[in-house]
């Protein structure tokens, strides 16, 4: 994979559309119809990954094809790689409903959520060493969230929560408290309207367990929803990688890592993940083993 071409393409996409895939008008779709106010103590922020999840899954597949065919630099620019196929992803399953499920669960706990708009949080730019681009995105996101008048940002995914809590203060002036929605539901003692049954295997996201230190909270939440939680051999702080973090650079290796992790998770036919990146990376490989992969927010949507 031509890393310099990939970095250039990601930067071009970001400056053109505000996200690394170069897709316009996608981020924020999950919130349509919720009619959340613009002001409040708590502001909900998706960081873009729930809207981008379906496109990330497909673009990773396309990058794998590009890698195997050794195509030119232009094809490595994610926003230009099979744009018609990226549009086709809109017809497949995404995670917008999962994000809405989180909102409904928080509202059930009495949280008055505001919504100031959405953007990509920029965490991939930081991971790839594009610090200037990350700082620009952080400043723009901070201005948007500050417009809500909120003192607490409720982040939907662990990558975004980590970026806001740990990285933004290193690059910009940042004073807002950041909570991942799972820890807020835990603190408020969430109880679902409908309880499920059966067992699920929980895949701990690296950012969730290692960086945010949220290990018991998602297990409590699943048990509150009525599930028995099964533990793979590599779990909690020692969780196995889903392969997602390297899919843009080494898509072939990413699929191999995801396939190995899927085998480890095959203790039940139902796997639960806590992160859109994990969902994108594991869905295809787990599907080959006839495993169903659900994102935690989807279960909240069903239990609301």
Buried (B, 14 or more C-beta within 10 A) or exposed (E): BBEEBBBBBBBBBBEEBBBBBBBEEBBBBBBEEBEBEEEBEBBBBBBBBBBBBBBBBBBBBBBBBBBEEEBEEEBBBBBBBBBEBBEEBEEEEBBBBBBBBBBBBBBBEEBEBBBBBBBBBBBBBBBBEBEEBBBBBBBBBBEBBBBBEBEBBBBBBBBBBBBBBEBBBEBBEBEBEBBBBBBBBBEBEBEBEEEBEEEBBBBBBBBBBBBBEBBEBBBBBBEBBBBEBBEBEBBBEEBBBBBBBBBBBBBBBBBEBBBBBBEBBBBBBBBBBBBBBBBBBBBBBBEEEEBEBBBBBBBBBBBB
